[in-house]
Amino acid sequence: MNENQVRPEYPVGRYLAKLRESAGITQAQLAKKVTVSSATLSRIESGEKAATPDEIASLLDAIGPAA
């Protein structure tokens, strides 16, 4: 990482996972709401897959007011 790159304190996936958990929603429930596989959601939350802006928006909408 060079000096011009900003490193977030928490990766987006980890943040989404915390929001999901705070809302009391399982990965399977959230995946079903946004029509992605549980495996894909797991990969996003673990940082193995970068979420697109559309995926992030859909996930936040599905999590609801806890976000």
Residue pairs with C-beta under 8 A, 6 or more apart in sequence:
1 7
10 18
11 47
12 44
12 50
12 51
12 56
13 44
13 45
13 46
13 47
13 49
13 51
14 45
14 47
16 44
16 45
16 51
16 56
16 59
16 60
16 63
17 45
19 60
19 63
19 66
19 67
20 27
20 30
20 45
20 59
20 63
22 66
23 63
23 64
23 66
23 67
25 62
25 63
27 38
27 41
27 42
27 45
28 38
30 41
30 59
30 62
30 63
31 37
31 38
31 40
31 41
33 62
34 41
34 55
34 58
34 59
34 62
36 55
40 49
41 59
43 49
44 50
44 51
44 55
44 59
51 59
60 67
